[in-house]
Amino acid sequence: MDSLVVLVLCLSCLLLLSLWRQRSGRGKLPPGPTPLPVIGNILQIDIKDVSKSLTNLSKVYGPVFTLYFGLERMVVLHGYEAVKEALIDLGEEFSGRGHFPLADRANRGFGIIFSNGKRWKEIRRFSLMTLRNFGMGKRSIEDRVQEEARCLVEELRKTKDHVTREYLASGHSGNDPITPLGSMNQMICNNFPPFLDYFPGAHNKLLKNIAFVKSYILEKVKEHQESMDMNNPRDFIDCFLIKMEKEKHNQQSEFTIENLENTAVDLFTAGTETTSTTLRYALLLLLKHPEVTAKVQEEIERVIGRNRSPCMQDRSHMPYTDAVVHEVQRYIDLLPTNLPHAVTCDVKFRNYLIPKGTTILISLSSVLHDNKEFPNPEMFDPRHFLDEGGNFKKSNYFMPFSAGKRICVGEGLARMELFLFLTSILQNFNLKSLVDPKDLDTTPVLNGLASVPPFYQLCFIPV
């Protein structure tokens, strides 16, 4: 009986809190559908395709509207103009990281992706400087990416699973750390934090994956501490440890083991899983569209040939291949609603007043799939990035890495990796589907926070 009373009291408190939060600020916030107590607008959102739901709601309430995910109030930005105005024109005001209980549980506010304020600014500045010092955006890092691409090609050549030395590759994404980010129960648990410890599902796998990577990073940190030379840093971990030593008497320093551990995890996971997922999706799309693959290989043959590895200087002479890489990123829409932002102060935005700390949900899909900028946006078509003369055409709507203050730290490296890996693969192999290309499904497995390719199989046939 006592347990029942406690349960009723808890539910009553949740109901009152929900009603209070929904009423507070009304008349100042952008319009939106009427939320239900406790659950908010959850029933009006298709968790399997949040982007489509946001598009439908924008037709009713406009490009800026308010939603409640459970007790969490969010302002949604839909369309290029609203996104640009917020992230670029008012970049500082919209540079906060929104409330994300799963990330809070995993990172505790440390690192670079989910931190805020002074911590985020200092760690981001240090990370950018360190990555650039180690060659990001320079020839030295390009050499390493080329080496990795050559290693991949050689591994594919060694494979002898078939008589014709065809390599059977699986595009299955079930073991990826980012896969659980798009699951339904993850979305529910993220907006109802009390359920995190009790609700079974993919969010537990995500937390387990992150814990595993953290343990690996901590092992590496210990190894670095034992062998580090203060005058000759070998990598990011060494640089961070040196910075920690220099600031060891500063009690307010953000350079701590906790920040090192979580920043390294952020860079490792964000820098590997997103790129590998994009590459897997790219290969699926190239299987689905053999005519596109043929044009890319013709351009590779004409510009690079077979006697040397592709390099970044080649890209300016390969407009079609450049357009294909851009179209892959546009089409797959890897993070449809971006990572949640937050306003760092009370912001007047289009005659509305958004209170400090409000979570901002950004529909990158509405920008990448804008039908005026990209005719037939649901079709994979490299001509979206080509002018009438066949030259590469830039677009301000190309925001797969987000935009503004929170734009991806490793954007330059990711662009380099995508170009060099794809051109190296297509320079050395023809792609063969085990089914009729017309029967290949390119619909993402999940379309929550992350879009990942469905399972597929392909053969890499040496040229």
C-alpha positions in Angstrom: 0.0 0.0 0.0 2.8 2.4 0.9 4.4 1.7 -2.5 1.1 2.6 -4.2 0.9 5.9 -2.4 4.5 6.8 -3.3 3.8 5.9 -7.0 0.7 8.1 -7.0 2.5 11.0 -5.4 5.4 10.6 -7.9 3.0 10.6 -10.9 1.1 13.6 -9.5 4.3 15.5 -9.1 5.3 14.6 -12.7 1.9 15.8 -13.9 2.2 19.1 -12.1 5.7 19.7 -13.2 4.7 18.9 -16.8 1.8 21.3 -16.7 4.0 24.1 -15.1 6.8 23.7 -17.6 4.4 23.7 -20.6 2.6 26.8 -19.3 5.8 28.7 -18.4 6.9 30.8 -21.3 3.8 30.3 -23.4 3.1 33.4 -25.5 6.9 34.0 -25.9 7.9 30.7 -27.5 7.2 29.8 -31.1 3.8 28.1 -31.7 3.4 24.3 -31.7 1.0 21.5 -31.2 -0.6 21.2 -27.8 1.3 18.8 -25.6 -0.2 16.2 -23.4 0.8 16.1 -19.7 4.0 14.2 -18.9 4.4 12.7 -22.5 4.3 16.0 -24.4 4.1 15.6 -28.1 5.6 12.1 -28.3 2.4 10.7 -29.9 2.6 13.2 -32.7 6.1 12.2 -33.6 7.0 9.1 -35.6 10.0 7.9 -33.7 11.1 5.8 -36.8 11.1 8.9 -39.0 11.5 12.0 -36.9 12.5 14.1 -39.9 9.3 13.4 -41.8 7.2 14.3 -38.7 9.1 17.6 -38.3 8.5 18.4 -42.0 4.7 17.8 -41.6 4.6 19.9 -38.4 6.5 22.7 -40.2 3.8 22.9 -42.8 1.3 23.7 -40.0 3.4 25.8 -37.6 6.1 27.3 -39.8 9.9 27.0 -39.9 10.3 27.7 -36.1 8.0 25.8 -33.7 7.9 24.3 -30.2 7.7 20.7 -29.3 7.7 18.8 -26.0 9.5 15.4 -25.9 8.2 14.2 -22.6 9.0 17.0 -20.1 11.8 18.4 -22.4 10.9 21.6 -24.2 12.5 22.0 -27.6 12.4 24.6 -30.3 12.6 23.2 -33.8 14.4 24.9 -36.7 13.3 23.7 -40.1 14.6 24.9 -43.4 17.8 26.6 -44.6 16.9 30.2 -43.7 16.0 29.4 -40.1 19.0 27.1 -39.6 21.5 29.6 -41.1 20.0 32.5 -39.1 20.5 30.5 -35.8 23.8 28.6 -36.3 25.7 31.1 -38.4 24.2 34.6 -37.9 23.6 34.0 -34.2 26.3 31.4 -33.8 27.4 32.3 -30.2 23.8 32.4 -28.9 23.0 29.0 -30.4 26.3 27.3 -29.5 25.2 25.4 -26.4 24.8 21.7 -26.3 21.3 20.6 -25.6 20.2 18.3 -22.8 21.0 14.7 -23.6 20.5 12.3 -20.7 22.2 9.3 -22.4 25.3 11.5 -23.1 25.2 12.9 -19.6 25.3 9.3 -18.3 28.1 8.4 -20.5 30.3 11.5 -20.5 29.1 13.4 -17.4 29.6 16.7 -19.2 33.2 16.1 -20.0 34.9 16.0 -23.5 34.2 18.1 -26.6 30.9 16.9 -28.1 28.6 17.2 -25.1 30.3 19.8 -22.9 29.3 23.4 -22.5 30.6 26.8 -21.6 34.2 27.5 -20.7 35.0 23.7 -20.7 33.7 23.3 -24.2 35.5 26.4 -25.6 38.9 25.5 -24.1 38.8 21.8 -25.0 37.6 22.5 -28.6 40.3 25.2 -29.1 43.0 22.9 -27.8 41.8 20.0 -29.9 41.7 22.0 -33.1 45.1 23.4 -32.5 46.6 20.0 -31.7 45.0 18.3 -34.7 46.3 21.0 -37.0 49.8 20.8 -35.4 49.7 17.1 -36.3 48.8 17.9 -39.9 45.0 18.0 -40.2 44.5 19.8 -43.5 48.1 19.4 -44.4 50.1 17.1 -46.6 51.5 15.1 -43.7 48.1 13.8 -42.7 47.2 13.2 -46.3 50.2 10.8 -46.5 48.9 8.8 -43.6 45.4 8.6 -45.1 46.9 7.4 -48.4 48.9 4.8 -46.5 45.7 3.6 -44.8 43.9 3.5 -48.2 46.7 1.4 -49.7 46.6 -1.0 -46.7 42.9 -1.5 -47.3 43.4 -2.2 -51.0 46.1 -4.7 -50.2 43.9 -6.5 -47.6 41.2 -6.8 -50.2 43.6 -8.2 -52.7 44.8 -10.9 -50.3 41.3 -12.2 -49.8 40.7 -15.5 -51.4 37.2 -16.4 -50.3 36.2 -17.1 -53.9 38.1 -18.7 -56.8 38.0 -15.4 -58.7 39.4 -13.6 -55.6 36.2 -11.8 -55.2 35.8 -10.3 -51.7 32.5 -10.7 -50.0 31.9 -7.6 -47.9 29.0 -7.1 -45.5 27.4 -3.8 -45.1 25.7 -4.9 -41.9 25.9 -2.2 -39.3 24.7 -4.0 -36.2 28.0 -3.7 -34.3 28.5 0.0 -34.7 28.5 2.3 -31.6 26.3 4.8 -33.3 23.6 2.3 -34.4 21.7 2.4 -31.1 21.5 6.2 -31.4 18.5 5.8 -33.8 16.5 3.2 -31.9 13.0 3.8 -30.6 13.6 2.9 -27.0 16.8 5.0 -27.0 14.7 8.0 -28.0 12.1 7.2 -25.3 14.7 6.7 -22.6 16.5 9.8 -23.6 13.4 11.9 -23.0 12.4 10.1 -19.9 15.7 9.9 -17.9 14.2 7.9 -15.0 13.7 4.9 -17.3 17.4 4.8 -18.2 18.3 2.3 -15.4 15.2 0.1 -15.9 14.2 0.1 -19.6 15.9 -2.7 -21.6 17.1 -2.0 -25.1 19.7 -0.5 -27.4 20.6 2.4 -25.1 22.3 -0.1 -22.8 24.4 -1.4 -25.7 25.4 2.2 -26.5 26.5 2.8 -22.9 28.4 -0.5 -22.9 30.1 0.3 -26.2 31.2 3.7 -24.9 32.5 2.1 -21.6 34.5 -0.4 -23.7 36.2 2.4 -25.7 36.9 4.4 -22.5 38.7 1.4 -20.9 40.8 1.1 -24.1 41.6 4.8 -24.0 42.6 4.7 -20.3 45.0 1.9 -21.0 46.6 4.0 -23.7 46.8 7.0 -21.4 48.7 4.9 -18.8 51.1 3.6 -21.5 51.7 7.2 -22.6 52.3 8.4 -19.0 55.0 5.8 -18.6 56.9 6.6 -21.8 56.1 10.2 -22.5 58.8 12.7 -23.5 57.7 16.3 -22.5 59.7 17.8 -25.4 58.6 15.3 -28.1 54.8 14.7 -28.0 53.9 11.8 -30.2 50.1 12.3 -30.5 47.0 13.9 -29.0 47.2 12.0 -25.7 50.8 13.2 -25.2 49.9 16.8 -25.9 47.0 16.6 -23.5 49.1 15.1 -20.7 51.7 17.9 -21.2 49.0 20.5 -21.0 47.8 18.8 -17.8 51.3 19.0 -16.3 51.6 22.7 -17.2 48.3 23.5 -15.5 48.6 21.1 -12.5 48.5 24.0 -10.0 45.5 25.6 -11.6 42.5 24.3 -9.7 40.1 25.7 -12.3 41.9 23.9 -15.2 39.8 21.9 -17.6 42.7 19.7 -18.5 42.0 16.7 -16.4 42.0 13.0 -16.8 38.2 13.0 -17.1 38.4 15.5 -20.0 41.2 13.6 -21.7 39.4 10.3 -21.4 36.1 11.7 -22.8 37.7 14.0 -25.5 39.7 11.0 -26.8 36.6 8.9 -26.9 34.7 11.7 -28.7 37.4 12.1 -31.3 37.8 8.4 -31.7 34.2 7.5 -32.1 33.1 10.6 -34.1 36.1 10.3 -36.3 35.8 6.6 -37.2 32.2 5.5 -37.0 30.7 8.4 -39.0 33.2 8.1 -41.8 33.0 4.3 -42.0 29.2 4.4 -42.0 29.3 7.0 -44.8 31.7 4.8 -46.8 29.5 1.8 -46.4 26.5 3.8 -47.5 28.5 5.1 -50.5 29.4 1.6 -51.6 25.7 0.6 -51.4 24.7 3.6 -53.5 27.4 2.9 -56.1 26.1 -0.7 -56.3 22.6 0.6 -56.8 23.8 3.0 -59.5 26.4 1.3 -61.7 26.2 4.1 -64.3 27.5 6.5 -61.6 30.3 4.1 -60.7 31.3 3.8 -64.3 31.6 7.6 -64.7 33.7 7.8 -61.5 36.0 5.1 -62.7 36.4 6.7 -66.1 37.4 10.0 -64.4 39.9 8.1 -62.1 41.4 6.4 -65.2 41.7 9.7 -67.1 43.1 11.9 -64.2 45.0 9.5 -62.0 45.6 6.3 -64.0 46.7 3.1 -62.3 50.4 3.8 -61.5 50.0 6.1 -58.5 47.7 6.6 -55.5 45.0 9.2 -55.6 45.8 12.5 -53.8 43.8 15.5 -52.8 45.2 17.6 -55.6 43.3 15.3 -58.0 40.0 16.4 -56.6 40.0 19.8 -58.4 40.4 17.9 -61.7 37.7 15.4 -60.9 34.4 17.3 -60.6 32.2 14.3 -61.1 33.8 12.3 -58.4 33.7 15.3 -56.1 30.0 15.7 -56.8 29.4 12.0 -56.1 31.1 12.3 -52.7 29.0 15.3 -51.8 25.8 13.7 -53.1 26.4 10.6 -50.9 26.6 12.8 -47.8 23.6 14.8 -48.9 21.5 11.8 -49.7 22.2 9.6 -46.7 21.6 12.5 -44.3 23.6 10.8 -41.6 22.4 12.9 -38.6 18.9 14.0 -39.7 18.2 16.2 -36.6 21.9 16.9 -35.8 23.0 16.7 -32.2 20.8 18.9 -29.9 21.9 22.5 -29.5 20.9 24.9 -26.7 20.7 28.7 -26.4 23.4 30.1 -24.1 21.2 33.1 -23.1 17.7 34.5 -23.6 17.4 35.0 -27.3 15.0 37.0 -29.4 14.5 35.1 -32.5 12.0 36.0 -35.2 9.8 37.9 -32.7 9.9 35.0 -30.3 11.8 34.8 -27.0 13.7 31.6 -26.4 14.7 31.2 -22.8 18.3 30.4 -21.9 19.0 26.7 -21.8 16.2 25.7 -24.2 17.1 22.7 -26.3 17.2 23.5 -30.1 16.4 20.7 -32.5 17.8 21.3 -35.9 16.4 19.6 -39.0 19.5 19.1 -41.2 17.2 16.9 -43.4 15.2 20.0 -44.3 18.4 21.7 -45.6 20.1 18.7 -47.3 16.8 17.7 -48.9 15.5 21.1 -49.8 13.6 20.6 -53.1 14.4 24.1 -54.5 18.1 23.7 -54.0 18.2 20.0 -54.9 15.5 19.1 -57.4 14.1 15.6 -56.6 16.0 15.5 -53.3 14.9 12.0 -52.5 16.8 10.7 -55.6 20.5 10.0 -55.6 21.8 12.3 -58.3 25.4 13.7 -58.5 24.0 16.4 -60.8 22.9 18.2 -57.7 26.5 19.4 -57.4 27.3 20.0 -61.1 26.5 23.0 -63.2 25.4 22.7 -66.9 29.0 22.6 -68.0 29.8 19.6 -65.8 31.9 21.7 -63.3 31.6 21.1 -59.6 29.0 23.4 -58.0 29.2 24.4 -54.4 26.0 24.8 -52.3 25.5 26.7 -49.0 22.9 24.0 -48.2 25.5 21.3 -47.9 25.6 20.9 -44.1 26.3 17.3 -43.3 28.9 18.4 -40.7 26.4 20.9 -39.2 27.4 24.6 -39.3 28.5 27.5 -37.0 30.3 27.2 -33.7 29.5 23.5 -33.3 30.5 22.4 -36.7 32.4 19.1 -36.7 36.0 19.5 -35.6 37.2 16.9 -38.0 35.4 18.0 -41.1 38.6 18.5 -43.1 39.9 15.1 -42.2 36.6 13.4 -43.0 36.4 15.0 -46.4 39.9 13.9 -47.2 39.2 10.3 -46.0 36.0 10.0 -48.0 37.6 11.1 -51.2 40.8 9.1 -50.9 39.2 5.9 -49.7 36.5 5.9 -52.4 38.9 6.7 -55.2 41.4 4.2 -54.1 38.8 1.4 -53.9 37.3 2.3 -57.3 40.8 2.6 -58.8 41.6 -1.0 -57.9 38.2 -2.8 -57.9 35.0 -3.2 -59.7 31.9 -3.6 -57.5 29.5 -6.4 -58.0 26.2 -6.9 -56.3 25.0 -10.4 -55.5 21.5 -9.4 -56.5 20.1 -7.3 -59.3 21.0 -3.6 -58.5 17.4 -2.7 -59.0 16.5 -4.9 -56.1 18.9 -3.2 -53.7 17.2 -1.2 -50.9 19.0 2.0 -49.9 16.4 2.9 -47.2 18.2 3.5 -43.8 17.7 0.9 -41.1 17.0 3.6 -38.6 16.1 7.2 -39.0 16.2 8.5 -35.5 19.3 10.3 -34.5 21.5 8.4 -37.0 20.8 7.0 -40.4 22.7 3.8 -41.2 22.7 1.6 -44.3 20.7 -1.6 -44.5 22.4 -5.0 -44.7 23.9 -5.7 -48.1 26.6 -7.8 -49.7 29.1 -7.0 -52.5 32.1 -8.4 -54.2 35.3 -6.4 -54.8 36.7 -7.7 -58.1 40.3 -6.7 -58.8 40.6 -4.6 -62.0 
